[in-house]
Amino acid sequence: MPGYEFWGAEERKEVNDVLETGILMRYGFDGPRKGLWKAKELEEAICKNFGCKYAQLLSSGTAALTTALSALGIGYGDEVIMPSFTFVASFEAVISVGAVPVMVDIDDTLTLNPEAVRKAITNKTKCIMPVHMCGSMADMDALITICKEHAFILLEDACQSFGASYKGKMLGTMGDAGTFSFDFVKTITCAEGGVVMTNREDVFIKSEGYTDHGHDHKGADRGADLHPFIGYNFRISELHAAVGLAQIKKLDTFLTIQKRNHRQLKTILSQVPEISFRRIPDPAGDSCTFLSWFLPSEEMTKAVVNELRAQGLLTGNFYWYDNNWHYIRKWDHLKNAVTLNALHPELKAKIIHHATKDFAASDAVMSRCVSTAISLLWSEEQIKEKGEKILAVIKKILSNGKVTA
Ligand SMILES: Cc1ncc(COP(=O)(O)O)c(C=O)c1O
């Protein structure tokens, strides 16, 4: 999902604008910055592109989640229901605000299973956090219904799905708040960066202050700002915002290429009836950063992954089941609640409890899933070659009577 593949003169120009003024900070220095406000400009572009009222840029997607949770008032004792397949940042942010990450099973959408969400509800549940993994979406109608029934907060972790939508609404704009990451391997990049989007003025005002030590940003003199609450420094720099500003102007091009390449690869893999594909609740809204496919059994999938590796073809194909960053199976630090500072014993016990539950239903999906990252740089011929090589590996394993389906 890499905007970095399309890096060029546009990014250099935006960065040079900032370097020429020498004002690398997003706040203050009103005179010397000569009217350049790259972070503000990018926030406006995000609101315009995504149809949300407010956007607060910050230093990372992780900071965006932490900020959103804080601005939504989630903290001590609250339970946040989230999926077993995500990136470690999702639970890091929940723990950082003192809340409990309640992991639940995913289904063949690779996102929250709404039935599993219902089963995990307790009188401590405060928030549901769908994570729109690998460029595509959770079953938002079902999750929104649950949130409405129980008056839960809905926070979308859309860090991996910039530009994807669900039934005409952009991911990240459907709940109380949504987040994107602009790290180096995201659909558009700032090198490092993130954003909190919201339609709620109160959440925006709190997010804005929280990312800048609680400043109220009411005047031109930072030293005279009041601090209505305690915040942190999660600011983005003007240099990073400048990169993102060039990138967001290319978003439509990125999405068009991704969708075209995704379609071609999917057509090739569809030739084998044993291959099935991730269920996408609204296929028109898929940003197509990945093509995620399933084989009939764990044994077969592992054999295919091993053969892809042996033939030097595994790069760009992700077997998340064995990945240390993305799936609960390998999160031993979470399962043991290993932190550098002491946690409240009650929080620690709850973290361990929820991370060590039975995730057989998620295992049944993830152990059979491979996600192929879609490159913007592939030519038609390269996709054909790549697809046919993957097919040949799959056919070889399928024809081996020893591997069970
Ligand atoms: C689902 C998800 N959430 C949050 C993040 C955190 O974003 P960042 O790397 O910008 O901190 C990521 C990054 O990969 C992610 O994939």
The ligand as an SDF file (V2000), in Angstrom:
LIG
                    3D

 16 16  0  0  0  0  0  0  0  0999 V2000
   -4.1770   -1.1050   11.8290 C   0  0  0  0  0  0  0  0  0  0  0  0
   -3.1080   -0.1380   12.2620 C   0  0  0  0  0  0  0  0  0  0  0  0
   -3.3380    0.6940   13.2850 N   0  0  0  0  0  0  0  0  0  0  0  0
   -2.4200    1.5790   13.6920 C   0  0  0  0  0  0  0  0  0  0  0  0
   -1.1880    1.6690   13.0800 C   0  0  0  0  0  0  0  0  0  0  0  0
   -0.1620    2.6230   13.6080 C   0  0  0  0  0  0  0  0  0  0  0  0
    0.2800    3.5510   12.6800 O   0  0  0  0  0  0  0  0  0  0  0  0
    1.7470    4.2020   12.8120 P   0  0  0  0  0  0  0  0  0  0  0  0
    2.7220    3.2370   12.2330 O   0  0  0  0  0  0  0  0  0  0  0  0
    1.6320    5.4420   11.9750 O   0  0  0  0  0  0  0  0  0  0  0  0
    1.9640    4.5060   14.2320 O   0  0  0  0  0  0  0  0  0  0  0  0
   -0.8930    0.8280   12.0040 C   0  0  0  0  0  0  0  0  0  0  0  0
    0.4200    0.8720   11.3410 C   0  0  0  0  0  0  0  0  0  0  0  0
    0.8300   -0.0280   10.6320 O   0  0  0  0  0  0  0  0  0  0  0  0
   -1.8720   -0.1240   11.5900 C   0  0  0  0  0  0  0  0  0  0  0  0
   -1.6330   -0.9740   10.5970 O   0  0  0  0  0  0  0  0  0  0  0  0
  1  2  1  0
  2  3  1  0
  2 15  2  0
  3  4  2  0
  4  5  1  0
  5  6  1  0
  5 12  2  0
  6  7  1  0
  7  8  1  0
  8  9  2  0
  8 10  1  0
  8 11  1  0
 12 13  1  0
 12 15  1  0
 13 14  2  0
 15 16  1  0
M  END
$$$$
